[in-house]
Amino acid sequence: QGTPWFRISALRRTPASAEPLGWTDIYVHPRYRTVVDAPDHAQPHVYQQIERLFGVRTARARFEVAATRVPARLSRALDVPAGSPALTFVRRYYGRDGENFENSVTVHPERRFTFSMEFQREPLRG
């Protein structure tokens, strides 16, 4: 709070569909502002670009997923009515020193994105 962060906004698409996949706003700590000028933020991801350019190592990331509604400001770009159901992902990336260096908010209209997670426990070594 009180520090102006830099924002990268993008409409996410996939070759598999004509409909937009979602909208992402990425917020970058001012210390890493030069990453904003990169020509492509899709690959590698912005947090990976920060790691490479500045020697930052992601020590921790926090992901939150919530059932939400598409905000009016994004409805036209996402080609859905304002207030339509959506999944919103908030990601926060922290370095080894505990500094939060990047945050992102991605809004996916309903039926355009599936979140899947799988865990596999390694056998205990004895």
SULWORA-V525484 format. One record per residue. N is the residue number from 1. RES is the residue in one small letter. BURIAL is + if it has 9 or more other C-alpha atoms within 8 Angstrom, else -. Layout:
BEGIN
N:RES:BURIAL  N:RES:BURIAL
END
This chain:
BEGIN
1:q:-  2:g:-  3:t:-  4:p:-  5:w:-  6:f:+  7:r:+  8:i:+  9:s:-  10:a:-  11:l:+  12:r:+  13:r:+  14:t:-  15:p:-  16:a:-  17:s:-  18:a:-  19:e:-  20:p:+  21:l:+  22:g:+  23:w:+  24:t:+  25:d:+  26:i:+  27:y:+  28:v:+  29:h:+  30:p:+  31:r:-  32:y:+  33:r:+  34:t:-  35:v:+  36:v:+  37:d:-  38:a:-  39:p:-  40:d:-  41:h:-  42:a:-  43:q:-  44:p:-  45:h:-  46:v:+  47:y:+  48:q:-  49:q:+  50:i:+  51:e:+  52:r:-  53:l:-  54:f:-  55:g:-  56:v:+  57:r:-  58:t:+  59:a:+  60:r:-  61:a:+  62:r:-  63:f:-  64:e:-  65:v:-  66:a:-  67:a:-  68:t:-  69:r:+  70:v:+  71:p:-  72:a:+  73:r:-  74:l:+  75:s:+  76:r:+  77:a:-  78:l:+  79:d:-  80:v:+  81:p:+  82:a:+  83:g:-  84:s:+  85:p:+  86:a:+  87:l:+  88:t:+  89:f:+  90:v:+  91:r:+  92:r:+  93:y:+  94:y:+  95:g:+  96:r:+  97:d:-  98:g:-  99:e:-  100:n:+  101:f:+  102:e:+  103:n:+  104:s:+  105:v:+  106:t:+  107:v:+  108:h:+  109:p:+  110:e:+  111:r:-  112:r:+  113:f:-  114:t:-  115:f:-  116:s:-  117:m:-  118:e:-  119:f:-  120:q:-  121:r:-  122:e:-  123:p:-  124:l:-  125:r:-  126:g:-
END
